[in-house]
Amino acid sequence: MWEIVGTSWNRDLLTKDYSYDQKFTFSMPSSSGMGITATGVKKDQIFIGDISTQYKLGSTVVDIKVDTYSNVSTKVTLVDVFRSTKLSLGFNIPDHKSGKLDVQYLHQHAAINSSIGLNPSPLLELSVAIGNKDLALGGEIGFNTASSSFTKCNAGISFNKPDFSAALMLTDRGQAVKASYVHLVDPTNGTEVGAEMIHRLSTYENSFSIGSAHKVDSLTSLKTRFSDNGKVAMLYQREWRPKSLVTFSAEYDTKAKSSVPKLGLALALKP
């Protein structure tokens, strides 16, 4: 929901698919409504994996995921229970306090999402966005009833056109201002450039990142990212068969005295 105002376009350019671990994903969709996805990630010497399945029956969607630590996550979603409304109930096993109910309302010019934890001291969250394809504004709040404190308090506005997108947001419970901009330089080869700047109101600190994306051909894309902290990142992605991707990522810290480049490989298979 917050992506409507937060410009997912900019987040995709600067962060999407960057990973410095070894990751493998295998997805097997099914025409009968049952889909299975297996994911494995190797971080240093630790291997973490999970198997998730999704079953669709009419307007009901059931998602179940089991990880290597025998944790079971379940989510049941009911679509169009009421007009333009979606209900989701999620819980984890064996964590009996993890139950959460989400209610989402989508309209042509508005979107509302509310969430409540199903326990004696629930976490309450609410996000609202209004606008159209060109201009959108919204906000989100989160309240912890156990500590009587706000966990989220953000607001933002975005302006979008076919060739560019800009956003200004107040984040971190009003402690930071974030401005972002993405421009589509050449639609023929998908060349994009973008930047994001964060100003912290309490410490007067500034940070920024700039990035670019370019399609070498219809199956291959390159991305770069530079940050003010001295970190330089590059990404190479190839669709070697329909919907199956191989991604190489690398990051180097130019300010570290004995920096070793971080390298990552991700392989996604979908028959």
N, C-alpha and C positions, 0 to 999 in steps of 0.2 A: 504493500500500500504506500509506504513512504517513498518507494522508487518513483512514483508518479511525479513527485516534486523534486526528489533527489537526483534526477536525471541518470537513469541506469545506463544511458549511452556513455557518459563520462566514466562511470565505474567499470564498464566493460573494457574501455580503452586502456585504463591505467592499472587494473587489477585482475580482470578475468583471465583464467587459464595460467596465470603465473604460479608455478609450484616448484619447490626445490627438493622434492622427495621423489621416490619411485612409486608411481601409482598405476594401477591396472583396473579397468572397468569393463565388465562384460554385460551387455543388456540383451535380453531375448524377449521381444514383444510377442503377443499372441492375438490372433483374430478372435479368440473365444473370450477375451476380456481379462485374461491372466497374463501378467508380465513379471519377469524375474530379472533382477540386477545384482551382480556380484562385484564387490569393490575391495581392493587390497591396497594398502599403503605401507611402504617401508620407510620409517623415519629413524635414521642412524642404524642401530642394530635391532630395532623393535618393529615387528610386523603387526599391523592392525587391519582387520578385515570385517566385512559385514555382508549379509545377504538380505536383500529386500524383495518383496513381492507386492504387486498391486493387482487387485481384483475389482473389475467394474461390472456392475449389474444394474442396468437402468440408470437412475439418478444417484445411485449409491456407489461410493468408491472406498475400498478398504486397503490401507497400506500397513504392512507389517515388516519390521526390520529386526534382524538378530545379529549381534556383533560377536567378536571373538571372546568377550568377557561374559557371554550368555545373558546379556541384557536384551530385553525384548521391547521394542517400541511399536505401538499400535495407534493408528489414526483412522477414524471413520468419518467420512464426509458425505453430507446429504446436500445435493444441489437442487435449487429451486423448490425448497420446502414451502417457502413463500415466494412471491414474485421478486426476481432479481436478488434473492437471498441464498447464502450458502452457510451451512452449519458444519462445524468440525469438532469432533471429540477425540482427544488424544491422551494417552497415558503410557507409562513405562512400567515394566515388570523387572525387578521386584520393588521399585520405588512406589509405594502406595500413595505418596503425596504429590505425585507428578501429574495428576489429572488436570486437563485444561480444556475449556470450552471456548471456541472461536465462532463469532457471528460476523459475517461479511455481507455488506449490501453494496451492490454495484448499480450505478445509474449512468446514463449517457454523459452527465456533467458532474457527477459526484460519486465518491466512494467512501464508505465508512467501515472500519474494522474494529471490533472490540474483542477483548480476551479476558477471561477470568480463570484463576486457578481454583481447582475444586478441592480445597482444603480449608481448615478453620481460619487460617490467616492468608488469604489469597493475594496474589499479585494481580492488579488490575491494569489493563492497558487499553488505550483508545487512540485511534489515528483517523484523521479526516482529510480528504483532498477534494477540492472542487476546481472546475475549470473546463477547458476544452483542449483540442490538440495543439493549440498555440500557447496558451497561458494557463498555468495551474499554480495553486497555492494550497497550503495545508499545514498540519501540525500533528504532533503525537505527544501523549503524556503517559506515564507509567507511575503507579502508586503502590507501594508496599504497605499493606495494612498491618503487618507484624511490627514494623519499625515506624509506621506513620510518616514515611518519607517518600519523596518523589524520586523514582529511578530514571525517568525520562521526562524531558520537557524541551521539545524541539519544534521549530517552525521554519518554513521556507517558501520560496517562490521560484518558479522556473518559466523560461520562455523558450519555445521550441519552433524551429522552422525546418524545412526539408534538408537544408545544408548546414545548420548549426543549432546548438543547444547551449543555453546558459542558465545558471542557477545560483541563488544566494540563500544560504541557510544559517540559522542560529542553532547550534548543536551543543552537546555536553551540558545539558541543563542551563543553557544560556551563558556558558563560559567560553564559547568559541564561535567565531564566524567563519564560514566556509564559502568560498566562491569558486565556481568551476565553469569551464567553457570548452566546448568541442566544436571543431569546424571540419566539414567535409570538403577537402581541397579539390579532389578530382573524383567524381562519381564513376568514371570509366574504369579506374583501377582500385577504387575503394580507399584512396589515400585520405587519412584523417590525422589531425593534430589536436591535442587537448592539453589543458593545464588546470591545476587545482591548487588553491592557496588557502591556508588556514591561519587565522589570527586568534591567539588566545588572549582574552580580555583581562584575565587576572595577572598574567606574567608578561604581557606585551610581546610574546614570542611569535615569530612567523615561520611557517614552513610551507614548502611548495614542491610540486611534482609536475613534470611535463612529459608528454608521451606522444607516440605516433603509431599509426598502423598502415600497412600497405599490402595489397594483394599482388603477389608476383604473377599468379595466374588464377584460374577459377578454383584450383584445388590447394593452393599454397598461400600462406599469409605470414607476414613478419611484423613484429611489434617491438618498440623500444620504450624505455622509461628512464628518466633522469630525475633525481631528487636532490634537494639542497643538503641533505646529510652525506652526500658523496657517493651514494649507491647508484650504480648503473645496471640496468636489467635489459635483457633481450629475450625474445621468444620466437620460435619457428614452429609453425603448425602445418601439417600436411594431411589432407583427406585422401588416404591411399586407396580407399574404396568407399562407396556411398555410406555416409553416416558413421564411418570408422575413422578416427583421428589419431595421429601420433604427434606429440608435442614435446619439444625440447625447450627448456628454460635455463637461463644463466643469470647470475647476479654477482657483481663485484663491488666491494667497498673500497673506494679509492682513498679514503681517509685513514683506514686501519693500517698499522705499520706492517703487520704480517698477515695480511688478508689472503684467504684462500677462496677462490670463486665457488659459489654455490651452484650446483648443477642439478637439474631435475628432468625426469622423463615420465611422461604420462601416455598411456596407451588405452584408447577407448574402442571397443569392438561392439558392433551391432550388426547381426546377420541380416 
